[in-house]
Amino acid sequence: MIDNIIGRIILFPFSVLYGLGVSTRNVLYDLGILRATAFNLPVISVGNLAIGGTGKTPHIEYLIRLLREHINVAVLSRGYKRKTKGFRLVSHTDTAEQVGDEPLQFKFKFRDAVVAVSESRMVGVPEIVKRYPQTQLVLLDDAFQHRSVIPGLNILLTDYHRVYTDDLLLPAGRLREYPSAAERANVVVVTKCPDDLDQAAKESYREKLKLNKDQRLFFSKYKYFEPYYLYGFERKAELNPNTKVMLLSAIANVDYLEAYLERKSDLVQTIRFEDHHFFTEREMHSIKEIYDGIEDPNTIIITTEKDATRLDLFRSFLLENNIPIFVLPIEVEILFGDGPIFDGLIKDFLINFTV
C-alpha cells in the first residue's frame, strides 16, 4: 500500500486489474457458479475490507467473553504466516510458528475455548463440529472475503481514521474489495474511535458509509489495562507521566497505541515492524542494544498481546538478558451506550437461528 499521491497514481492501473479479478469472482458467487456453503449451526464472521489494522482480534475476544458462559464457542482462523498446513487444533503449548499469532493469543486468553486454524473455512467448520460435536457457534476470524462459507451474521470492521469509503483497492490503497462489498455486512463497526467522539461525528460517519436500512452501525474503542510482565502475570507496571517506555510492536497500525502511551507515559522510543513479523535473532540483539542505549535503566518495553506470542519464541534470550517486556492488555468497548444493543443483536441472532 502506497501513502503518497504519486505512488497511488502509478499503481492505480494495477488496482483496476486487481478490481476486475475481485469483481469477477464476486459475480460468480452471486450467480451461484461458484458454490458457497451454509452450515446447520450459527456462524459469525468478523472481518474487514482493508488489509489488517481494524481490530478483528479484540472484537472476536469481545464476542467470546459475551457468549462463553452461555454456549460452546469455537474460533476458526487461517493462522496467517504459520509454518504448518491444513486443519489444526490450537493448544496453549503451541508456538506462533505452528498456529499463527492471533489464534495462539485466543487460546492463551480463553483456554477452555476451541480454537482451530485452517486455510479453508469450508473444511475447517465441519472439522471442528466433527471433533467437538457440542460446538454451538463458530466465530470466523478475517473471513469477509472468504465467500465459500455463508455466515449467518457478517460483521464488518472499519478503522475510524481509515474508513473503507475513503480508500482504494490494492496495491494503490489498502482495500481487498471495492467499498460496495460492504453491502454483504449485517453489522458495521467503526473501530479505534477517539474518546471524545460526539453525536455529530457519529452521524457524519453514518452518512459517509451509506449503509442500507437493514444494516446496523456501531462505534467502538479500546480500553487498555495495566501492563503485565511477559513471564509473570502477577508482576505489573504502572503507567504514569514518569514511566519511561519503549514501544516494540509488529502490528498493522500502531498509531492508536502510540497515542495512548504518549498520553499515559513518557514514550522515549518506538520500534516498528510490519504486521505479523517474526523476529529474528539478529533483530533481538539489535532491540537489546537500543534498549541498553536508553539512559534511564528503569525504562520498560511495552508490546501488544499479539506481539508477545512471537516474542516468546526468544524466551531464553529475553530471560537471560533480563529484558523487561510488559504486555498491554486491551478490550473493546461499544460507544454511545450501545453495548447492550450490540450484545442483544448477537444474542437474538443465536436465539432465532434456524437451519
C-alpha positions as CSV (number, residue, x, y, z in Angstrom):
1,M,0.0,0.0,0.0
2,I,1.3,3.4,-1.0
3,D,0.5,6.6,1.0
4,N,1.9,9.2,-1.3
5,I,-0.2,10.6,-4.2
6,I,2.4,9.9,-6.9
7,G,2.7,6.3,-5.9
8,R,-1.0,5.8,-5.9
9,I,-1.3,7.3,-9.4
10,I,1.4,4.9,-10.7
11,L,-0.2,1.9,-9.1
12,F,-3.8,2.8,-9.9
13,P,-3.8,0.8,-13.2
14,F,-2.8,-2.3,-11.3
15,S,-5.6,-1.6,-8.8
16,V,-8.1,-1.6,-11.8
17,L,-6.8,-5.0,-12.9
18,Y,-7.0,-6.3,-9.3
19,G,-10.5,-5.0,-9.1
20,L,-11.5,-6.7,-12.2
21,G,-10.4,-10.0,-10.8
22,V,-12.2,-9.5,-7.5
23,S,-15.4,-8.3,-9.2
24,T,-15.4,-11.3,-11.5
25,R,-15.0,-13.7,-8.5
26,N,-17.9,-12.0,-6.6
27,V,-20.2,-12.1,-9.7
28,L,-19.5,-15.9,-10.0
29,Y,-20.5,-16.3,-6.3
30,D,-23.6,-14.1,-6.8
31,L,-24.7,-16.1,-9.8
32,G,-24.1,-19.4,-7.9
33,I,-21.5,-20.6,-10.4
34,L,-19.0,-20.7,-7.5
35,R,-20.8,-22.5,-4.7
36,A,-21.0,-21.3,-1.1
37,T,-21.9,-23.4,1.8
38,A,-24.2,-22.6,4.8
39,F,-23.9,-24.8,7.9
40,N,-26.6,-26.0,10.2
41,L,-25.1,-24.2,13.2
42,P,-24.6,-20.5,13.8
43,V,-21.6,-18.9,12.2
44,I,-20.5,-15.3,12.8
45,S,-17.8,-13.8,10.6
46,V,-15.7,-10.9,11.8
47,G,-13.7,-9.2,9.0
48,N,-12.8,-6.1,7.1
49,L,-12.3,-4.8,3.6
50,A,-8.8,-3.4,4.3
51,I,-5.6,-5.3,4.9
52,G,-5.2,-5.5,8.7
53,G,-5.3,-2.9,11.4
54,T,-9.1,-2.7,12.1
55,G,-9.1,-4.7,15.4
56,K,-10.6,-8.1,14.4
57,T,-8.8,-9.9,17.3
58,P,-10.1,-7.8,20.2
59,H,-13.6,-7.8,18.7
60,I,-13.6,-11.6,18.4
61,E,-12.5,-11.7,22.0
62,Y,-15.4,-9.4,22.9
63,L,-17.8,-12.0,21.4
64,I,-16.1,-14.8,23.2
65,R,-16.4,-13.0,26.6
66,L,-20.0,-12.2,25.8
67,L,-21.0,-15.8,25.0
68,R,-18.7,-18.3,26.5
69,E,-20.6,-18.6,29.8
70,H,-23.8,-19.5,27.9
71,I,-22.8,-21.6,24.8
72,N,-19.9,-23.6,23.5
73,V,-17.9,-21.2,21.2
74,A,-15.2,-22.2,18.7
75,V,-12.9,-19.9,16.8
76,L,-11.6,-20.7,13.3
77,S,-8.7,-18.7,11.8
78,R,-6.5,-19.1,8.8
79,G,-3.4,-18.9,11.1
80,Y,-1.7,-16.3,9.0
81,K,2.1,-16.8,8.5
82,R,2.1,-20.1,10.4
83,K,4.6,-22.7,9.1
84,T,2.2,-25.6,9.2
85,K,-0.5,-26.6,6.7
86,G,-4.1,-27.9,6.8
87,F,-6.5,-28.1,9.7
88,R,-5.0,-28.0,13.2
89,L,-6.4,-27.5,16.7
90,V,-4.6,-24.9,18.7
91,S,-3.1,-25.8,22.1
92,H,-1.7,-23.4,24.6
93,T,1.6,-25.3,24.3
94,D,1.8,-24.4,20.6
95,T,4.0,-21.6,19.2
96,A,3.1,-18.8,16.9
97,E,5.1,-20.5,14.2
98,Q,2.9,-23.6,14.4
99,V,-0.5,-21.9,14.5
100,G,-0.1,-18.1,14.0
101,D,0.0,-15.3,16.5
102,E,-3.7,-14.4,16.7
103,P,-5.1,-18.0,17.2
104,L,-2.4,-18.6,19.9
105,Q,-3.5,-15.3,21.6
106,F,-7.1,-16.6,21.6
107,K,-6.0,-19.9,23.2
108,F,-3.8,-18.2,25.8
109,K,-6.7,-16.0,27.0
110,F,-9.5,-18.5,26.7
111,R,-8.0,-21.9,27.4
112,D,-11.4,-23.7,27.5
113,A,-12.4,-22.4,24.1
114,V,-11.9,-24.5,21.0
115,V,-9.5,-22.7,18.6
116,A,-8.5,-24.1,15.2
117,V,-6.7,-23.0,12.1
118,S,-7.4,-24.0,8.5
119,E,-6.6,-22.3,5.2
120,S,-10.1,-23.4,4.1
121,R,-13.0,-22.3,6.3
122,M,-15.3,-24.7,4.3
123,V,-13.1,-27.6,5.6
124,G,-12.4,-26.1,9.0
125,V,-16.0,-25.6,10.2
126,P,-17.2,-29.2,9.7
127,E,-13.9,-30.5,11.1
128,I,-14.5,-28.6,14.3
129,V,-18.0,-29.9,14.6
130,K,-16.8,-33.5,13.9
131,R,-14.2,-33.3,16.7
132,Y,-16.3,-31.2,19.1
133,P,-20.0,-32.0,18.3
134,Q,-21.1,-29.9,21.3
135,T,-20.0,-26.7,19.4
136,Q,-22.9,-24.2,19.3
137,L,-21.2,-21.3,17.5
138,V,-18.2,-20.8,15.2
139,L,-16.6,-17.4,15.0
140,L,-14.7,-16.9,11.7
141,D,-11.7,-14.7,12.0
142,D,-11.0,-12.5,9.0
143,A,-13.4,-14.2,6.7
144,F,-15.3,-11.4,5.0
145,Q,-13.6,-12.2,1.6
146,H,-13.9,-15.9,2.0
147,R,-17.2,-16.4,0.4
148,S,-17.1,-20.2,0.2
149,V,-18.8,-20.1,3.7
150,I,-22.1,-18.2,4.2
151,P,-22.1,-16.8,7.7
152,G,-25.4,-16.3,9.5
153,L,-24.1,-12.9,10.7
154,N,-21.5,-10.9,8.9
155,I,-19.7,-8.2,11.0
156,L,-17.5,-5.8,9.1
157,L,-15.0,-3.6,10.8
158,T,-13.5,-0.3,9.6
159,D,-10.9,1.9,11.2
160,Y,-12.2,5.4,12.3
161,H,-9.2,7.0,10.7
162,R,-9.2,4.8,7.5
163,V,-12.8,4.1,6.6
164,Y,-13.2,1.9,3.5
165,T,-15.2,4.6,1.6
166,D,-12.0,6.8,1.6
167,D,-9.7,4.1,0.4
168,L,-8.6,2.5,-2.9
169,L,-8.0,-1.1,-4.0
170,L,-4.7,-2.8,-3.6
171,P,-2.0,-2.1,-4.5
172,A,-2.7,1.7,-4.7
173,G,-4.7,1.5,-1.5
174,R,-5.5,-0.9,1.3
175,L,-8.7,-2.5,0.1
176,R,-9.1,-6.1,-0.8
177,E,-12.6,-5.4,-2.3
178,Y,-14.5,-2.4,-3.6
179,P,-16.4,-0.5,-0.9
180,S,-19.6,-1.7,-2.4
181,A,-18.8,-5.2,-1.0
182,A,-19.8,-3.7,2.4
183,E,-23.4,-4.5,1.3
184,R,-22.8,-8.1,2.4
185,A,-22.4,-7.0,6.0
186,N,-25.2,-7.2,8.5
187,V,-23.3,-5.1,11.1
188,V,-20.7,-2.5,10.6
189,V,-18.4,-1.4,13.4
190,V,-16.3,1.8,13.2
191,T,-13.3,0.9,15.4
192,K,-10.5,2.7,17.2
193,C,-12.6,5.7,17.8
194,P,-11.4,8.7,19.9
195,D,-12.6,9.1,23.4
196,D,-14.3,12.4,22.6
197,L,-16.3,11.1,19.6
198,D,-19.7,13.0,19.6
199,Q,-23.1,12.6,18.1
200,A,-22.3,14.9,15.2
201,A,-19.3,12.8,14.2
202,K,-21.3,9.6,14.6
203,E,-24.0,10.9,12.2
204,S,-21.3,12.1,9.8
205,Y,-19.9,8.6,9.6
206,R,-23.3,7.1,9.1
207,E,-23.8,9.3,6.0
208,K,-20.3,8.6,4.7
209,L,-20.7,4.8,4.9
210,K,-24.1,4.9,3.1
211,L,-25.5,1.8,4.8
212,N,-28.8,0.4,3.9
213,K,-31.8,0.4,6.3
214,D,-31.2,-3.2,7.3
215,Q,-27.5,-2.7,8.3
216,R,-26.7,-1.8,11.9
217,L,-23.9,0.6,12.7
218,F,-21.8,0.7,15.9
219,F,-18.7,2.5,17.1
220,S,-16.0,1.1,19.4
221,K,-12.8,2.0,21.1
222,Y,-10.1,0.2,23.0
223,K,-9.8,0.0,26.8
224,Y,-6.3,-0.6,28.0
225,F,-5.4,-2.3,31.2
226,E,-2.4,-2.4,33.5
227,P,0.6,-3.9,31.6
228,Y,1.9,-7.3,33.0
229,Y,5.4,-8.8,32.7
230,L,5.6,-11.3,29.8
231,Y,6.8,-14.1,32.1
232,G,4.8,-13.3,35.2
233,F,1.3,-12.1,35.1
234,E,1.3,-11.1,38.7
235,R,4.1,-8.5,38.1
236,K,2.5,-5.3,36.8
237,A,3.8,-2.0,35.6
238,E,2.1,1.3,36.4
239,L,1.9,3.8,33.6
240,N,2.2,7.4,34.6
241,P,4.0,10.5,33.2
242,N,7.2,9.4,34.9
243,T,7.2,5.9,33.4
244,K,9.7,5.8,30.6
245,V,8.5,3.4,27.9
246,M,10.0,1.9,24.7
247,L,7.2,0.5,22.4
248,L,8.0,-2.6,20.5
249,S,5.4,-3.7,18.0
250,A,4.7,-5.5,14.8
251,I,1.0,-4.8,14.2
252,A,-0.6,-3.2,11.1
253,N,-1.3,0.2,12.7
254,V,0.5,1.2,15.8
255,D,-0.6,4.9,15.8
256,Y,-3.6,4.3,18.1
257,L,-1.5,2.5,20.7
258,E,1.3,5.0,20.4
259,A,-1.0,7.9,21.0
260,Y,-2.3,6.2,24.2
261,L,1.2,5.6,25.5
262,E,2.1,9.2,24.8
263,R,-0.8,10.3,26.9
264,K,-0.2,7.9,29.8
265,S,3.6,7.7,30.0
266,D,6.9,9.1,28.8
267,L,7.3,7.3,25.4
268,V,11.0,7.6,24.6
269,Q,11.3,5.2,21.7
270,T,9.2,3.3,19.2
271,I,10.4,0.2,17.2
272,R,8.0,-0.9,14.5
273,F,8.0,-3.9,12.3
274,E,5.4,-5.0,9.6
275,D,2.3,-6.8,10.8
276,H,2.7,-10.4,12.0
277,H,6.5,-10.0,11.6
278,F,8.5,-12.9,13.1
279,F,11.5,-11.5,14.8
280,T,15.0,-12.8,14.0
281,E,17.8,-13.5,16.4
282,R,19.7,-10.6,14.9
283,E,16.8,-8.3,15.5
284,M,16.5,-9.3,19.1
285,H,20.1,-8.4,19.7
286,S,19.5,-5.1,17.9
287,I,16.5,-4.4,20.1
288,K,18.6,-5.2,23.2
289,E,21.2,-2.7,22.0
290,I,18.6,0.0,21.5
291,Y,17.2,-0.7,24.9
292,D,20.6,-0.7,26.6
293,G,21.3,2.7,25.0
294,I,18.4,4.4,26.8
295,E,19.8,6.4,29.7
296,D,17.2,5.5,32.3
297,P,17.7,1.9,33.4
298,N,14.1,1.8,34.8
299,T,12.7,2.1,31.2
300,I,10.3,-0.7,30.4
301,I,9.4,-2.2,27.0
302,I,5.7,-2.3,26.1
303,T,4.4,-4.7,23.5
304,T,1.0,-6.0,22.4
305,E,-0.6,-9.3,23.3
306,K,-0.3,-10.4,19.6
307,D,3.4,-9.5,19.5
308,A,4.0,-11.3,22.8
309,T,3.2,-14.7,21.1
310,R,6.0,-14.1,18.6
311,L,8.5,-12.6,21.1
312,D,8.0,-15.8,23.2
313,L,10.0,-17.7,20.6
314,F,13.0,-16.0,22.2
315,R,12.1,-16.7,25.8
316,S,15.6,-17.9,26.8
317,F,17.2,-14.8,25.3
318,L,14.8,-12.4,27.0
319,L,15.1,-14.1,30.4
320,E,18.9,-14.5,30.3
321,N,19.3,-10.8,29.4
322,N,16.6,-9.7,31.9
323,I,14.8,-7.6,29.3
324,P,11.7,-6.1,30.9
325,I,9.0,-6.7,28.3
326,F,5.5,-5.9,29.5
327,V,2.3,-6.8,27.7
328,L,-0.5,-4.3,27.4
329,P,-3.9,-6.0,27.5
330,I,-6.9,-4.4,25.7
331,E,-10.6,-4.9,25.5
332,V,-13.3,-3.4,23.2
333,E,-15.9,-1.0,24.4
334,I,-19.0,-0.2,22.3
335,L,-19.6,3.6,22.4
336,F,-22.7,5.8,23.0
337,G,-24.2,3.3,25.4
338,D,-24.9,0.9,22.6
339,G,-23.2,-2.1,24.2
340,P,-26.4,-3.7,25.4
341,I,-28.0,-3.1,21.9
342,F,-25.0,-4.8,20.2
343,D,-25.0,-7.7,22.7
344,G,-28.7,-8.1,22.2
345,L,-28.3,-8.2,18.5
346,I,-25.8,-11.1,18.8
347,K,-28.0,-13.0,21.3
348,D,-31.1,-12.5,19.2
349,F,-29.3,-13.9,16.2
350,L,-28.4,-17.0,18.2
351,I,-31.8,-17.4,19.7
352,N,-33.6,-17.1,16.4
353,F,-31.2,-19.1,14.3
354,T,-32.8,-21.7,12.1
355,V,-31.3,-24.1,9.6
